[in-house]
Amino acid sequence: MPGRSTVHLVDDPAWVRWTLTAVALGFLTLFVVAPTVLVFVEGLKRGWQVYVDALTTPEARDAIRLTLITAAIAVPLNTAFGLAAAWWITRFRWKGKTLVVSLIDLPFGVSPVISGMVTVLLFGAPGLLGPWLQAHDIRIVFALPGIVLATIFVTFPFVARELIPFLETQGTEEEEAAHILGAGGWQIFFRVTLPNIKWSLLYGVILCNARAMGEFGAVSVVSGHIRGETNTVPLYVEILYNEYSFAAAFSVASLLVLLAGVTLAAKKLVEWKARDLRRPETGSAP
């Protein structure tokens, strides 16, 4: 159209595009595709029956069950925390908000091993609360509660960090309108806020669940590696590998690879659905 300025994109030379493409594809092949394929090749090297047997031993079943229980406890708690924290940070004015956001990000900057050590120092036998827990016959470390606590610590930022930016971008106009019309706090949350953030919430839950099931460092410190009791799937893979049961180790590790694939597919589905809902409707004016 006349008077409209045109933006010309600068095309890079062909050799630059091909070089960058080759580097990116080579990196992905070397560090993502090849290890993924190798896990299944090694797991199935001795046949399908050996693969199935490795996944159905009592210790494997116990590890899978403990992993699922841990995720089933940690993920809902982190979801509740993420919702509350995001609402509190984005919908109220108060001092110290920046500090709280930084504390939420703390697990991203702290080694999971450190979080496991802190759990031991607090709840272990020589820890701060250890004598009191022993006197009341309460086991935290080297038991399910310690594994859950360590998992909660390393995964609690995921839901909150997905919701906080979205709520800040969304604004409060719809909620203020609902309040003016007489809606109460819970009505506003369930009928206005929650429907608007459901895809961002689901996105954070998916990431939180994947990290909870695959966590190794923090859980390794607090579990004690008790066979049949405190070994999650990642810990059980390490034990099998250290015992030179390579086929079984890779067979069980393939479960984590499948989890990663399911997580990636769910993540992309949520992204596509959210993008589709945000896409403005187009059509000719009557």
NUMIFI-534305 format. One line per 3 residues: their letters; for each residue x, y, z negated of N, C-alpha, C. Coordinates in steps of 0.1 Angstrom, whole numbers, plus 5000, padded with zeros to 4 digits. Example, Ala and Ser with C-alpha at 12.3 -4.5 7.8 and 13.67 -1.06 7.14 Angstrom:
<kolbas>
as> 5132:4943:4922:5123:4955:4922:5132:4967:4922  5128:4978:4929:5137:4989:4929:5129:5000:4921
</kolbas>
This chain:
<kolbas>
mpg> 5008:4988:5000:5000:5000:5000:5009:5012:5000  5004:5023:5007:5012:5036:5007:5014:5041:4993  5026:5046:4991:5029:5053:4978:5033:5043:4967
rst> 5031:5030:4969:5035:5020:4959:5050:5016:4961  5057:5017:4950:5072:5014:4951:5073:4999:4951  5082:4994:4959:5085:4979:4960:5097:4976:4953
vhl> 5097:4965:4945:5109:4961:4937:5115:4949:4945  5127:4951:4949:5134:4941:4957:5143:4933:4947  5141:4920:4947:5149:4911:4939:5162:4908:4946
vdd> 5173:4908:4938:5186:4906:4944:5188:4891:4944  5191:4885:4956:5193:4871:4957:5208:4868:4955  5210:4859:4946:5224:4855:4943:5229:4846:4955
paw> 5242:4846:4957:5248:4838:4968:5244:4823:4965  5243:4816:4976:5239:4802:4975:5248:4794:4967  5261:4796:4967:5270:4788:4960:5268:4790:4945
vrw> 5264:4802:4941:5261:4805:4926:5249:4797:4922  5239:4797:4930:5227:4790:4926:5229:4775:4925  5236:4769:4935:5239:4755:4935:5249:4751:4924
tlt> 5258:4760:4920:5267:4757:4909:5260:4757:4896  5252:4767:4894:5244:4767:4881:5235:4756:4880  5228:4752:4891:5219:4741:4891:5226:4728:4888
ava> 5238:4726:4895:5246:4714:4892:5251:4713:4878  5255:4724:4872:5259:4724:4858:5248:4721:4849  5236:4727:4851:5224:4724:4842:5220:4710:4843
lgf> 5219:4704:4856:5215:4691:4858:5225:4681:4852  5238:4684:4854:5248:4675:4848:5248:4675:4833  5246:4687:4827:5245:4687:4813:5233:4679:4808
ltl> 5221:4681:4814:5210:4673:4809:5211:4658:4811  5218:4655:4823:5220:4640:4825:5229:4634:4815  5240:4641:4812:5250:4636:4803:5245:4635:4788
fvv> 5238:4645:4784:5235:4646:4770:5220:4643:4766  5212:4642:4776:5198:4638:4774:5193:4626:4781  5194:4625:4794:5189:4614:4801:5197:4601:4799
apt> 5210:4602:4800:5219:4591:4798:5217:4584:4784  5218:4592:4773:5216:4586:4760:5202:4580:4759  5192:4586:4764:5179:4581:4763:5178:4567:4770
vlv> 5183:4566:4782:5182:4554:4789:5191:4543:4782  5202:4547:4777:5211:4538:4771:5205:4531:4758  5197:4539:4751:5190:4533:4739:5182:4521:4743
fve> 5174:4523:4754:5165:4512:4758:5173:4501:4765  5183:4504:4772:5191:4494:4778:5198:4485:4768  5204:4491:4758:5210:4483:4747:5200:4476:4739
glk> 5188:4482:4736:5178:4475:4729:5172:4462:4736  5172:4463:4749:5166:4452:4757:5177:4443:4763  5189:4445:4760:5200:4438:4766:5199:4423:4763
rgw> 5194:4419:4751:5194:4405:4748:5180:4399:4750  5171:4406:4756:5158:4401:4760:5147:4407:4752  5135:4406:4758:5123:4412:4752:5120:4406:4738
qvy> 5122:4393:4736:5119:4387:4724:5127:4392:4712  5140:4394:4715:5149:4400:4705:5145:4414:4701  5140:4421:4712:5136:4435:4710:5123:4435:4700
vda> 5114:4426:4703:5102:4426:4695:5105:4421:4681  5113:4411:4680:5117:4406:4667:5123:4416:4658  5132:4425:4664:5138:4435:4656:5128:4445:4651
ltt> 5117:4447:4658:5107:4457:4654:5097:4451:4644  5097:4438:4642:5087:4432:4634:5092:4425:4622  5105:4426:4619:5110:4421:4607:5104:4428:4595
pea> 5104:4422:4583:5098:4428:4571:5105:4442:4568  5118:4442:4569:5125:4455:4567:5121:4466:4577  5120:4462:4589:5116:4472:4600:5102:4477:4597
rda> 5093:4468:4593:5079:4472:4590:5079:4481:4578  5087:4478:4568:5087:4487:4556:5093:4500:4559  5103:4501:4568:5108:4514:4572:5098:4522:4580
irl> 5091:4516:4589:5081:4523:4597:5070:4528:4588  5065:4519:4578:5055:4523:4569:5059:4535:4560  5071:4535:4555:5076:4546:4547:5077:4558:4555
tli> 5081:4558:4567:5082:4569:4576:5069:4575:4578  5059:4567:4581:5045:4572:4583:5039:4578:4571  5042:4572:4559:5036:4577:4547:5042:4590:4544
taa> 5056:4592:4546:5062:4604:4543:5057:4615:4552  5055:4612:4565:5050:4623:4574:5035:4626:4570  5028:4616:4566:5013:4618:4563:5012:4627:4551
iav> 5022:4627:4542:5021:4636:4530:5027:4650:4533  5039:4650:4540:5046:4662:4542:5039:4671:4552  5034:4666:4563:5029:4674:4574:5016:4682:4569
pln> 5006:4675:4563:4995:4683:4558:4998:4694:4548  5008:4691:4539:5012:4701:4529:5019:4713:4536  5027:4710:4546:5034:4721:4553:5024:4728:4561
taf> 5014:4722:4566:5003:4728:4574:4996:4738:4565  4992:4734:4553:4985:4743:4544:4994:4754:4540  5007:4752:4537:5016:4762:4534:5018:4772:4545
gla> 5019:4767:4558:5021:4775:4569:5009:4785:4572  4997:4779:4570:4985:4787:4572:4985:4798:4561  4987:4795:4548:4986:4804:4538:4997:4815:4539
aaw> 5009:4811:4542:5021:4820:4543:5018:4830:4555  5014:4824:4567:5012:4833:4578:5001:4843:4576  4990:4838:4569:4979:4848:4566:4984:4858:4556
wit> 4991:4854:4546:4996:4863:4536:5005:4874:4542  5014:4869:4550:5025:4878:4556:5019:4888:4566  5009:4883:4574:5005:4892:4585:4992:4900:4582
rfr> 4985:4896:4572:4972:4903:4569:4972:4912:4557  4983:4913:4550:4984:4921:4538:4997:4929:4538  4996:4941:4532:5007:4950:4532:5013:4949:4518
wkg> 5026:4946:4517:5033:4945:4504:5048:4945:4506  5055:4949:4496:5069:4950:4497:5076:4936:4496  5087:4935:4501:5094:4922:4501:5090:4913:4512
ktl> 5082:4917:4522:5078:4908:4532:5090:4902:4540  5099:4911:4543:5111:4906:4551:5119:4896:4543  5120:4897:4530:5127:4887:4522:5120:4874:4522
vvs> 5106:4874:4522:5099:4862:4522:5100:4855:4535  5100:4862:4546:5102:4856:4559:5116:4850:4561  5126:4857:4555:5139:4851:4555:5140:4838:4547
lid> 5133:4838:4536:5133:4825:4528:5126:4814:4535  5116:4817:4543:5109:4807:4551:5119:4801:4561  5127:4809:4566:5137:4805:4576:5149:4798:4570
lpf> 5150:4797:4557:5162:4792:4550:5165:4778:4555  5156:4769:4556:5159:4755:4560:5166:4754:4573  5164:4764:4582:5170:4764:4595:5185:4767:4594
gvs> 5189:4774:4583:5203:4778:4582:5211:4769:4572  5204:4760:4565:5210:4752:4554:5211:4738:4559  5222:4731:4557:5223:4717:4561:5213:4709:4554
pvi> 5206:4699:4560:5197:4690:4553:5204:4683:4542  5217:4680:4543:5224:4673:4533:5224:4681:4520  5226:4694:4522:5226:4703:4510:5212:4703:4503
sgm> 5201:4703:4511:5188:4702:4505:5186:4689:4497  5192:4678:4503:5191:4666:4495:5199:4666:4482  5210:4672:4483:5219:4673:4471:5212:4682:4460
vtv> 5205:4693:4464:5198:4701:4455:5186:4693:4448  5180:4685:4456:5169:4676:4451:5175:4667:4440  5186:4661:4443:5193:4652:4433:5197:4660:4420
llf> 5202:4672:4422:5206:4680:4411:5194:4685:4402  5183:4686:4408:5171:4690:4401:5164:4678:4394  5162:4667:4401:5154:4656:4397:5161:4643:4394
gap> 5175:4643:4397:5182:4631:4394:5185:4629:4379  5190:4617:4376:5193:4614:4362:5202:4624:4355  5213:4629:4361:5221:4639:4355:5216:4653:4358
gll> 5205:4655:4365:5200:4668:4369:5193:4676:4358  5188:4687:4363:5181:4697:4353:5169:4690:4347  5161:4684:4355:5149:4678:4349:5150:4663:4347
gpw> 5162:4657:4350:5164:4643:4349:5160:4637:4336  5165:4642:4324:5162:4636:4311:5147:4636:4308  5140:4647:4312:5126:4647:4309:5119:4637:4317
lqa> 5123:4636:4330:5116:4626:4339:5119:4612:4334  5131:4609:4330:5134:4596:4325:5126:4593:4312  5124:4603:4303:5117:4601:4291:5102:4597:4294
hdi> 5097:4602:4305:5083:4600:4308:5082:4589:4319  5093:4582:4322:5093:4571:4332:5087:4576:4345  5092:4587:4350:5089:4592:4363:5101:4592:4372
riv> 5099:4585:4384:5110:4584:4393:5108:4594:4405  5118:4602:4407:5117:4612:4419:5128:4608:4429  5140:4608:4424:5151:4605:4433:5152:4590:4435
fal> 5156:4585:4446:5156:4571:4450:5143:4564:4450  5133:4572:4453:5119:4568:4454:5111:4576:4464  5099:4573:4466:5091:4580:4476:5089:4595:4473
pgi> 5087:4599:4460:5086:4614:4458:5098:4622:4462  5110:4617:4460:5122:4624:4464:5123:4625:4479  5120:4614:4486:5120:4615:4501:5110:4625:4506
vla> 5098:4625:4500:5088:4635:4505:5092:4649:4502  5098:4651:4490:5102:4665:4487:5113:4670:4496  5123:4661:4499:5134:4665:4508:5128:4667:4522
tif> 5119:4659:4526:5113:4661:4540:5105:4674:4540  5097:4677:4530:5090:4689:4530:5099:4701:4531  5110:4701:4524:5119:4713:4524:5124:4715:4538
vtf> 5129:4705:4546:5135:4707:4559:5124:4710:4570  5111:4707:4567:5101:4709:4577:5091:4720:4575  5092:4727:4563:5081:4736:4560:5081:4749:4569
pfv> 5092:4753:4575:5092:4765:4583:5084:4763:4596  5082:4751:4601:5078:4749:4615:5064:4755:4617  5054:4752:4609:5041:4757:4611:5040:4772:4609
are> 5046:4777:4598:5046:4791:4595:5053:4799:4606  5064:4795:4611:5071:4802:4622:5064:4802:4635  5055:4793:4637:5046:4793:4649:5035:4803:4648
lip> 5029:4804:4635:5017:4812:4633:5020:4826:4631  5031:4830:4624:5034:4844:4621:5035:4853:4633  5043:4849:4643:5043:4858:4655:5030:4859:4662
fle> 5023:4848:4663:5010:4848:4670:5000:4857:4663  4999:4856:4650:4990:4864:4642:4993:4879:4643  5006:4882:4643:5011:4896:4644:5007:4901:4658
tqg> 5008:4894:4668:5005:4898:4682:4990:4899:4683  4982:4890:4677:4968:4890:4679:4961:4902:4673  4967:4907:4662:4960:4919:4655:4949:4915:4646
tee> 4942:4925:4641:4931:4922:4631:4918:4927:4635  4916:4931:4648:4904:4938:4652:4892:4929:4651  4893:4916:4655:4881:4907:4654:4878:4904:4639
eea> 4888:4903:4631:4885:4900:4617:4879:4912:4610  4883:4924:4614:4877:4936:4608:4863:4938:4612  4860:4934:4625:4847:4935:4630:4838:4925:4622
ahi> 4843:4913:4620:4835:4903:4613:4832:4908:4599  4842:4914:4592:4841:4919:4579:4830:4930:4578  4830:4939:4588:4820:4950:4589:4806:4944:4590
lga> 4805:4933:4598:4792:4927:4600:4787:4919:4588  4796:4918:4577:4791:4912:4565:4797:4898:4562  4806:4893:4570:4812:4880:4568:4822:4880:4556
ggw> 4822:4869:4549:4831:4868:4538:4845:4863:4542  4854:4862:4533:4868:4858:4536:4869:4845:4542  4862:4835:4536:4863:4821:4542:4856:4820:4555
qif> 4844:4828:4557:4838:4828:4570:4846:4834:4581  4853:4845:4577:4863:4851:4587:4874:4841:4591  4879:4834:4581:4890:4825:4584:4886:4813:4593
frv> 4874:4807:4589:4870:4795:4596:4863:4798:4610  4857:4809:4611:4849:4812:4623:4856:4822:4633  4866:4829:4628:4873:4839:4636:4888:4835:4637
tlp> 4895:4835:4626:4910:4833:4626:4913:4819:4631  4908:4809:4625:4912:4795:4628:4909:4791:4643  4898:4795:4649:4896:4792:4663:4906:4799:4672
nik> 4911:4811:4668:4920:4818:4676:4934:4812:4675  4938:4806:4664:4951:4802:4662:4953:4787:4663  4942:4780:4667:4942:4765:4667:4953:4759:4675
wsl> 4956:4765:4687:4966:4759:4696:4980:4762:4690  4983:4773:4685:4996:4776:4678:4997:4767:4666  4987:4765:4659:4987:4757:4647:4990:4742:4651
lyg> 4984:4737:4661:4986:4724:4666:5001:4722:4671  5006:4732:4677:5020:4732:4682:5029:4731:4671  5027:4739:4660:5036:4738:4648:5035:4725:4641
vil> 5023:4719:4641:5021:4706:4634:5028:4695:4642  5028:4696:4655:5035:4686:4663:5050:4686:4661  5056:4698:4660:5070:4699:4658:5073:4695:4644
cna> 5065:4698:4634:5067:4695:4620:5067:4680:4619  5057:4673:4625:5056:4659:4624:5068:4652:4630  5073:4656:4642:5085:4650:4648:5097:4652:4639
ram> 5099:4663:4633:5111:4665:4625:5109:4656:4612  5097:4655:4607:5095:4648:4594:5099:4633:4597  5094:4627:4608:5097:4613:4611:5112:4611:4615
gef> 5118:4621:4620:5132:4618:4624:5143:4624:4615  5139:4629:4603:5148:4635:4594:5158:4624:4588  5171:4627:4588:5181:4618:4583:5189:4623:4572
gav> 5195:4635:4573:5204:4640:4563:5199:4641:4549  5188:4649:4547:5183:4651:4534:5177:4638:4528  5171:4630:4536:5165:4617:4531:5176:4607:4528
svv> 5187:4608:4535:5198:4599:4532:5204:4601:4518  5204:4614:4514:5210:4617:4501:5201:4612:4490  5188:4614:4491:5179:4611:4480:5173:4597:4480
sgh> 5175:4590:4491:5168:4576:4492:5175:4565:4484  5188:4566:4484:5195:4555:4477:5197:4542:4486  5191:4542:4498:5193:4531:4508:5188:4518:4502
irg> 5177:4518:4495:5172:4506:4489:5164:4498:4499  5169:4486:4503:5162:4479:4514:5148:4476:4510  5139:4478:4520:5125:4475:4518:5117:4485:4509
etn> 5125:4495:4504:5118:4505:4495:5120:4519:4499  5132:4523:4502:5135:4537:4504:5142:4540:4518  5142:4531:4527:5148:4532:4540:5137:4537:4550
tvp> 5138:4549:4555:5130:4553:4566:5136:4547:4579  5129:4550:4590:5134:4544:4603:5148:4549:4606  5151:4562:4605:5165:4567:4608:5175:4560:4599
lyv> 5172:4558:4587:5182:4552:4577:5183:4537:4581  5173:4531:4585:5173:4517:4588:5182:4515:4601  5181:4524:4610:5189:4523:4622:5204:4524:4618
eil> 5207:4533:4609:5221:4534:4605:5226:4521:4598  5218:4515:4590:5222:4503:4583:5224:4492:4593  5215:4490:4603:5217:4480:4613:5230:4482:4621
yne> 5232:4494:4624:5244:4498:4632:5257:4495:4624  5257:4498:4612:5269:4496:4603:5271:4481:4601  5260:4473:4602:5261:4458:4601:5264:4452:4614
ysf> 5267:4460:4624:5270:4454:4638:5258:4447:4644  5246:4450:4640:5234:4445:4646:5230:4455:4657  5238:4456:4667:5236:4467:4677:5223:4466:4684
aaa> 5219:4453:4689:5206:4452:4696:5195:4456:4687  5195:4452:4675:5184:4456:4666:5184:4471:4663  5196:4476:4661:5197:4491:4658:5191:4499:4670
fsv> 5195:4495:4682:5190:4503:4694:5175:4500:4696  5170:4488:4692:5156:4485:4694:5148:4494:4685  5152:4495:4672:5145:4504:4663:5146:4518:4666
asl> 5158:4522:4671:5161:4536:4675:5152:4540:4687  5148:4530:4695:5139:4533:4706:5125:4538:4701  5121:4535:4689:5109:4540:4684:5110:4555:4682
lvl> 5122:4560:4678:5124:4574:4676:5124:4581:4690  5130:4574:4700:5130:4580:4713:5116:4581:4719  5108:4571:4716:5094:4571:4721:5086:4582:4713
lag> 5089:4584:4701:5083:4595:4693:5087:4609:4699  5099:4610:4703:5103:4622:4710:5096:4625:4723  5094:4614:4731:5086:4615:4743:5072:4619:4741
vtl> 5066:4612:4731:5052:4616:4728:5051:4630:4723  5060:4635:4715:5061:4648:4710:5062:4658:4721  5071:4655:4730:5073:4664:4742:5060:4665:4750
aak> 5054:4654:4753:5042:4654:4761:5030:4661:4754  5029:4659:4740:5019:4667:4733:5022:4682:4733  5035:4685:4731:5039:4699:4731:5035:4706:4745
klv> 5038:4699:4756:5035:4705:4769:5020:4706:4771  5013:4696:4766:4998:4696:4767:4992:4708:4760  4997:4711:4748:4993:4722:4740:4996:4735:4746
ewk> 5009:4736:4752:5013:4748:4759:5004:4751:4771  5001:4740:4778:4993:4742:4790:4979:4746:4786  4973:4740:4776:4960:4743:4772:4959:4758:4767
ard> 4969:4762:4759:4969:4775:4754:4971:4785:4765  4979:4783:4774:4981:4792:4786:4969:4793:4794  4962:4781:4796:4950:4781:4804:4939:4789:4797
lrr> 4938:4789:4784:4928:4797:4777:4931:4812:4777  4944:4815:4777:4947:4829:4778:4947:4835:4791  4946:4827:4802:4946:4832:4816:4933:4840:4818
pet> 4934:4852:4823:4922:4860:4825:4913:4855:4836  4900:4856:4835:4891:4851:4845:4892:4861:4857  4892:4855:4869:4893:4863:4881:4881:4860:4890
gsa> 4877:4870:4897:4865:4868:4906:4862:4881:4912  4854:4881:4922:4850:4893:4929:4838:4900:4921  4838:4913:4921:4828:4920:4914:4815:4919:4922
p> 4804:4919:4915:4791:4918:4923:4788:4930:4931
</kolbas>
